[in-house]
Amino acid sequence: MEKFRPLLDFIFNHQKILGYGAVSLLTAGSERIFSVVVFKCPCNSWNTLYGGIFLLMPAFILFLLGLLLSVRSWKVLTGCCSKGRPCRCPRGNRLQRRLQVMGLAIFSAAVAPLTWISVALLGASFYECTATGIPILQKYVCKDRREEECLKILVKVPCLSPVSPSSELEMLTTLRAQSQVFGWILIASVFTVALLTTCIARCRSPVSVLQLAFWKVYLQKEQELFETMAKEHASKLAERNLKSFFDSTELGPFQTPSAKAWNNISSLFAFNPKDNFYSMIHKYVSQKSQSGSIKSVEGDIYPSCLQFVDGANVEVQIL
């Protein structure tokens, strides 16, 4: 086991990047399979619709799937319109906090769709089919040719064979070049935005880099222990209930967290330099003896670099 310790430490320290990388590789592989095996441009008036659906619809589905599997999005949405709680838009700091968390959930969910679109543009098959029916791109490709004749040929361009006339192959080459240029622009833009947002978030961090490292280790251990103790607690509760049922005996006392306690530890994290809590569980157990609940206090802030706290809880079972 010790031989694999460096590898395990590397995976733990870079799990976010490795996760995004794995998602990107799976998405890129799926796109290539779709473009080679499934996609067949009709080369008629259906070109734009057919190609556009293959280019954008899988990306949209991947985006929705990313939101569906996001712990952060469900922390914001779960119980927001439950019975006995008014379904209204939060205000002030609460609204800001929810928008921040949802923004990060959307950013994470966008990794797979942006990968799909980028790889599809570099492959060019979807774009070649889509662009032949878009007027502004038709005019660009047919700029130095007879427009009427060019438009008739352009629809058939995605289906050309290598032995087709050179003038028609030139149109195909132009469309392919456009697609790949747009693909690289998209990739460069995504990495630039990711770098800038990460740098800005780290520059505005209220804690040091070593405390951030410790914070992530603490959350990892808290999550592991939470899952272990939750299973043990649930097992004891189930055993007590079943024993009472089958033996027809009265239920004995059993201490378990209240609904209010669960709501408190499930709320969104706010950092306060005076308290220095590392999670909502840490905050709740430290303050419950005073008021029995967690309340916003003066000095609460929501640093972007600490958004990982709301995404470090146990996995949410969606279905």
C-alpha positions as CSV (number, residue, x, y, z in Angstrom):
1,M,0.0,0.0,0.0
2,E,2.9,2.4,0.8
3,K,4.1,2.0,-2.8
4,F,0.9,3.6,-4.0
5,R,0.9,6.4,-1.4
6,P,2.5,9.0,-3.7
7,L,0.0,8.2,-6.4
8,L,-2.9,8.4,-4.0
9,D,-1.6,11.7,-2.6
10,F,-1.3,13.1,-6.1
11,I,-4.9,12.1,-7.0
12,F,-6.2,13.6,-3.7
13,N,-4.3,16.9,-4.2
14,H,-5.4,17.3,-7.9
15,Q,-8.8,15.5,-7.8
16,K,-10.7,18.5,-9.2
17,I,-8.4,18.9,-12.2
18,L,-8.3,15.1,-12.8
19,G,-12.1,15.0,-12.6
20,Y,-12.4,17.8,-15.2
21,G,-9.8,16.0,-17.3
22,A,-11.6,12.7,-17.1
23,V,-14.9,14.3,-18.1
24,S,-13.3,16.1,-21.0
25,L,-11.7,12.9,-22.3
26,L,-14.9,10.9,-22.1
27,T,-16.8,13.8,-23.8
28,A,-14.2,14.0,-26.6
29,G,-14.2,10.3,-27.2
30,S,-18.0,10.3,-27.4
31,E,-18.0,13.2,-29.8
32,R,-15.6,11.3,-32.2
33,I,-17.8,8.2,-32.1
34,F,-20.9,10.2,-32.9
35,S,-19.2,12.1,-35.7
36,V,-17.8,8.9,-37.3
37,V,-20.5,6.4,-36.7
38,V,-23.8,8.2,-36.3
39,F,-23.5,11.5,-38.1
40,K,-24.4,11.6,-41.8
41,C,-25.0,15.0,-43.3
42,P,-28.1,14.9,-45.6
43,C,-26.6,17.4,-48.0
44,N,-29.9,19.1,-48.7
45,S,-32.1,21.8,-47.1
46,W,-31.9,19.9,-43.8
47,N,-28.2,20.6,-43.5
48,T,-28.4,23.5,-41.0
49,L,-30.9,21.9,-38.7
50,Y,-29.3,18.5,-38.8
51,G,-25.8,19.7,-38.2
52,G,-26.8,22.3,-35.6
53,I,-28.6,19.6,-33.6
54,F,-25.6,17.4,-33.5
55,L,-23.4,20.3,-32.6
56,L,-25.5,21.9,-29.9
57,M,-28.1,19.4,-28.6
58,P,-25.6,16.9,-27.0
59,A,-23.9,19.9,-25.4
60,F,-27.2,21.1,-23.9
61,I,-28.0,17.6,-22.6
62,L,-24.5,17.3,-21.0
63,F,-25.0,20.7,-19.4
64,L,-28.4,19.6,-17.9
65,L,-26.8,16.4,-16.7
66,G,-24.0,18.3,-15.1
67,L,-26.5,20.5,-13.2
68,L,-28.5,17.4,-12.2
69,L,-25.4,15.7,-10.7
70,S,-24.1,18.9,-9.0
71,V,-24.2,18.9,-5.2
72,R,-24.1,22.7,-5.1
73,S,-27.2,23.2,-7.3
74,W,-29.2,20.8,-5.0
75,K,-28.0,22.6,-1.9
76,V,-29.5,25.8,-3.2
77,L,-32.8,24.3,-4.6
78,T,-33.7,21.5,-2.0
79,G,-36.5,22.7,0.2
80,C,-36.6,26.3,-1.1
81,C,-40.3,26.0,-1.8
82,S,-41.3,23.4,0.8
83,K,-44.6,23.4,2.6
84,G,-44.6,26.0,5.4
85,R,-41.8,28.0,3.8
86,P,-42.8,30.9,1.5
87,C,-41.5,30.3,-2.0
88,R,-40.0,33.7,-2.7
89,C,-36.7,35.1,-4.0
90,P,-34.1,35.6,-1.2
91,R,-32.7,39.1,-0.7
92,G,-29.5,40.7,0.2
93,N,-26.6,38.5,1.2
94,R,-28.7,35.3,0.9
95,L,-29.5,36.1,-2.8
96,Q,-25.8,37.0,-3.4
97,R,-24.7,33.7,-1.8
98,R,-27.2,31.6,-3.8
99,L,-26.2,33.3,-7.1
100,Q,-22.5,32.6,-6.3
101,V,-23.1,28.9,-5.6
102,M,-25.3,28.5,-8.7
103,G,-22.8,30.3,-10.8
104,L,-20.1,27.8,-9.7
105,A,-22.4,24.9,-10.4
106,I,-23.1,26.3,-13.9
107,F,-19.4,26.8,-14.5
108,S,-18.7,23.2,-13.4
109,A,-21.6,21.8,-15.5
110,A,-20.3,23.7,-18.6
111,V,-17.0,21.7,-18.8
112,A,-18.5,18.8,-20.7
113,P,-20.6,20.8,-23.2
114,L,-17.8,23.2,-24.0
115,T,-15.5,20.2,-24.5
116,W,-18.1,18.7,-26.9
117,I,-18.4,21.9,-28.9
118,S,-14.6,22.5,-29.0
119,V,-13.8,18.9,-30.2
120,A,-16.7,19.1,-32.7
121,L,-15.4,22.3,-34.2
122,L,-11.9,20.9,-34.4
123,G,-13.3,17.8,-36.2
124,A,-15.3,20.1,-38.4
125,S,-17.9,17.6,-39.6
126,F,-20.9,19.1,-37.8
127,Y,-19.8,22.7,-38.7
128,E,-19.4,21.9,-42.4
129,C,-22.9,20.6,-42.5
130,T,-24.4,23.4,-40.5
131,A,-22.6,26.3,-42.2
132,T,-23.8,25.4,-45.7
133,G,-27.3,26.6,-44.8
134,I,-26.4,29.9,-43.0
135,P,-26.7,32.9,-45.3
136,I,-23.9,35.0,-43.9
137,L,-21.5,32.0,-44.2
138,Q,-22.8,31.2,-47.6
139,K,-21.9,34.7,-48.8
140,Y,-18.4,34.4,-47.4
141,V,-17.7,31.1,-49.1
142,C,-19.3,32.2,-52.4
143,K,-17.7,35.6,-52.3
144,D,-15.6,35.2,-55.5
145,R,-17.9,32.8,-57.3
146,R,-21.2,32.9,-59.1
147,E,-23.7,33.1,-56.2
148,E,-26.6,31.1,-57.6
149,E,-24.4,28.3,-58.9
150,C,-22.3,28.3,-55.8
151,L,-25.3,28.1,-53.4
152,K,-26.5,25.0,-55.3
153,I,-23.1,23.3,-55.0
154,L,-22.5,24.4,-51.4
155,V,-25.3,22.3,-50.0
156,K,-23.6,19.2,-51.5
157,V,-20.1,20.1,-50.3
158,P,-20.2,18.1,-47.0
159,C,-20.8,14.9,-49.1
160,L,-17.9,15.5,-51.5
161,S,-15.5,12.7,-52.3
162,P,-11.7,13.2,-52.7
163,V,-12.0,13.0,-56.5
164,S,-14.5,15.9,-56.7
165,P,-13.5,19.1,-58.6
166,S,-10.9,21.2,-57.0
167,S,-13.1,24.3,-56.8
168,E,-15.7,22.3,-54.7
169,L,-13.0,20.8,-52.5
170,E,-11.7,24.4,-51.9
171,M,-15.1,25.3,-50.5
172,L,-14.9,22.3,-48.1
173,T,-11.4,23.3,-47.1
174,T,-12.6,26.8,-46.3
175,L,-15.4,25.5,-44.1
176,R,-13.1,23.2,-42.3
177,A,-10.6,26.0,-41.7
178,Q,-13.3,28.2,-40.3
179,S,-14.5,25.4,-38.0
180,Q,-11.1,24.7,-36.6
181,V,-10.3,28.4,-36.1
182,F,-13.5,28.8,-34.1
183,G,-12.7,25.7,-32.1
184,W,-9.2,27.0,-31.1
185,I,-10.7,30.5,-30.2
186,L,-13.3,28.8,-28.0
187,I,-10.6,26.7,-26.2
188,A,-8.3,29.7,-25.7
189,S,-11.3,31.8,-24.4
190,V,-12.3,29.1,-21.9
191,F,-8.8,28.6,-20.5
192,T,-8.3,32.4,-20.3
193,V,-11.5,32.9,-18.4
194,A,-10.7,30.0,-16.1
195,L,-7.2,31.3,-15.3
196,L,-8.4,34.9,-14.7
197,T,-11.3,33.8,-12.4
198,T,-8.9,31.5,-10.4
199,C,-6.3,34.2,-10.0
200,I,-8.8,36.8,-8.9
201,A,-10.4,34.4,-6.4
202,R,-7.0,33.4,-4.9
203,C,-5.9,37.1,-4.7
204,R,-9.0,37.9,-2.7
205,S,-8.6,34.9,-0.4
206,P,-9.0,35.7,3.4
207,V,-6.8,32.8,4.3
208,S,-3.3,31.6,3.4
209,V,-2.4,28.9,0.9
210,L,-1.4,26.5,3.7
211,Q,-4.6,27.1,5.6
212,L,-6.5,26.4,2.3
213,A,-4.6,23.1,2.0
214,F,-5.4,22.2,5.6
215,W,-9.1,23.2,5.0
216,K,-9.4,20.7,2.1
217,V,-7.8,17.9,4.1
218,Y,-10.3,18.6,7.0
219,L,-13.3,18.5,4.7
220,Q,-12.1,15.3,3.1
221,K,-11.7,13.7,6.5
222,E,-15.1,15.1,7.8
223,Q,-16.8,13.7,4.7
224,E,-15.3,10.3,5.2
225,L,-16.2,10.2,8.9
226,F,-19.7,11.6,8.2
227,E,-20.5,8.8,5.7
228,T,-19.1,6.1,8.1
229,M,-21.0,7.4,11.1
230,A,-24.2,8.1,9.1
231,K,-24.2,4.5,8.0
232,E,-23.6,3.3,11.6
233,H,-26.3,5.6,13.0
234,A,-28.8,4.5,10.3
235,S,-28.0,0.9,10.9
236,K,-28.7,1.2,14.6
237,L,-31.9,3.1,14.0
238,A,-33.1,0.5,11.5
239,E,-32.2,-2.4,13.8
240,R,-34.0,-0.8,16.7
241,N,-37.2,-0.2,14.6
242,L,-37.2,-3.7,13.1
243,K,-36.5,-5.3,16.4
244,S,-39.5,-3.5,17.9
245,F,-41.7,-4.5,14.9
246,F,-40.8,-8.2,14.9
247,D,-40.6,-8.6,18.6
248,S,-43.8,-6.5,19.2
249,T,-42.0,-4.5,21.9
250,E,-42.2,-0.8,22.8
251,L,-39.7,1.5,21.2
252,G,-36.8,2.5,23.4
253,P,-35.3,6.1,23.4
254,F,-33.0,6.8,20.5
255,Q,-31.2,10.1,20.1
256,T,-31.0,11.3,16.5
257,P,-30.5,14.8,14.9
258,S,-33.7,16.9,14.5
259,A,-35.0,18.3,11.2
260,K,-33.8,21.7,12.4
261,A,-30.3,20.4,12.9
262,W,-30.2,18.8,9.4
263,N,-31.4,22.1,7.9
264,N,-28.7,24.0,9.7
265,I,-25.8,21.9,8.5
266,S,-27.3,21.8,5.0
267,S,-27.3,25.6,4.6
268,L,-24.8,27.4,2.5
269,F,-21.4,28.2,4.1
270,A,-20.4,31.8,5.1
271,F,-16.9,32.6,6.3
272,N,-16.3,34.9,9.3
273,P,-12.7,35.8,10.2
274,K,-13.6,35.9,13.9
275,D,-14.9,32.4,14.1
276,N,-12.8,30.5,11.6
277,F,-15.2,27.5,11.1
278,Y,-14.3,25.0,8.5
279,S,-17.7,23.6,7.6
280,M,-21.4,24.0,8.5
281,I,-21.1,21.0,10.9
282,H,-18.2,22.7,12.6
283,K,-20.2,25.9,12.8
284,Y,-23.3,24.2,14.1
285,V,-21.8,22.1,16.9
286,S,-19.9,25.2,18.0
287,Q,-22.9,27.5,18.2
288,K,-25.8,25.1,19.0
289,S,-25.2,25.5,22.8
290,Q,-25.8,29.3,22.5
291,S,-29.0,29.5,20.3
292,G,-29.6,26.0,18.9
293,S,-29.3,27.3,15.3
294,I,-27.0,29.0,12.9
295,K,-27.6,32.7,12.2
296,S,-25.9,35.2,9.9
297,V,-23.7,37.6,11.9
298,E,-21.9,40.8,11.1
299,G,-18.7,40.1,9.2
300,D,-19.9,37.1,7.2
301,I,-18.3,37.0,3.8
302,Y,-18.5,34.7,0.8
303,P,-15.0,34.4,-0.7
304,S,-14.9,32.8,-4.2
305,C,-11.9,30.7,-3.2
306,L,-13.9,29.0,-0.5
307,Q,-16.7,27.8,-2.8
308,F,-15.3,24.3,-2.4
309,V,-16.8,24.0,1.1
310,D,-20.4,23.8,-0.4
311,G,-19.3,21.1,-2.8
312,A,-17.5,18.9,-0.4
313,N,-20.4,17.3,1.3
314,V,-21.6,13.7,0.9
315,E,-22.9,12.7,-2.5
316,V,-26.5,13.6,-3.3
317,Q,-28.7,10.8,-4.4
318,I,-30.8,12.4,-7.2
319,L,-32.8,9.5,-8.6
